[in-house]
Structures are given as C-alpha cells and as structure tokens.
Amino acid sequence: MLGRQIRKLNHVYMRGIIKIVTKGKPVKEEALEFDINKLSPRTNHSLKKYVEDCGNGGAVPQIGETN
C-alpha cells in the first residue's frame, strides 16, 4: 500500500522520499529502487508520515534531521 501511495505522489515530493530512504546520503543513480519491507522501522515510520503529509496537499513537508 505504501509503495502505491509513493508512486501516486507528485514528482515534487520525490526529493523528500529519497532523503528519507538514503538518510541524506548522496545518490548517484538516476533511479532509486528500494524494498519497503527491508527499511528500518524508524525509516518506514518516517516515510509513511511524509507520504501522509504529502497526500494531504499543501506545501512540501519539511524533513527534520532526526528522520
């Protein structure tokens, strides 16, 4: 379900997805693939919260350094 929600997001939100999944580390690939089921519980929670916030419309949610 989360994967489906991510794919439905507007592309402007993808930078936040990448930042959460990579924990802010630089990414060299054009496309980023990851297994949602292999994310840490903390990362998974941060990702779910971000996607929910994005789905509620409005501005792009800010991602804190603790995510």
N, C-alpha and C positions, 0 to 999 in steps of 0.2 A: 504494500500500500504506500509506504513512504517513497519508494522508488518511482511509483506512478505520479505521486504528488510533485516530486522533484522535476520529472520530465514535463509536467504541465506548467511549471513556473516560467514566467517571462525571463528572457536571457539576461536582463539587468540584475537578476538575483544570483546568477551563477558564480560571480566572484566570491560572494559570501559562502556558498556551498564549498567551493574549492578551499577557501581559507579555513573553514571548519575541518574538512576532511584531511587536509595536509598539515593542519596545526600551524599554518602560516609559513611553512617551508616553500621555497621556490619550486615551481613545476615547469619542466622543460617540454613536456609533451603538448601537442595541440589539443588532444582529448584526454580526459581523465576518467578512468574506469575504476570503480571500487565496489567491493562487496559489502553491502549494508550490514549483513549478518556478521561480518568479521570486525566491525568497528567496536571500539571500547564502549561500555555502557555510557560513559560520560560524553563521548563524541556523538554517539547515537542520540542521546537526550538533547544535546546542543543542536544537532541537525534537525530533529523533529520540531524543536521550539522555533528555530529560524524559519523552517518551511511553513509552520502555522502562522507566524507573524507575517511572512510574505503573502500568504494566501488571504490575509485579512485586508489586503490593499494598503494604499498609502505609501509612504516613503520606504526606501530600502532600510531594513533594520540594521542597526549598528552592532558589530560583533566585538564584544569585550575581549581582552587578553586572557581572561580565565576560561573561555570556551575552547 
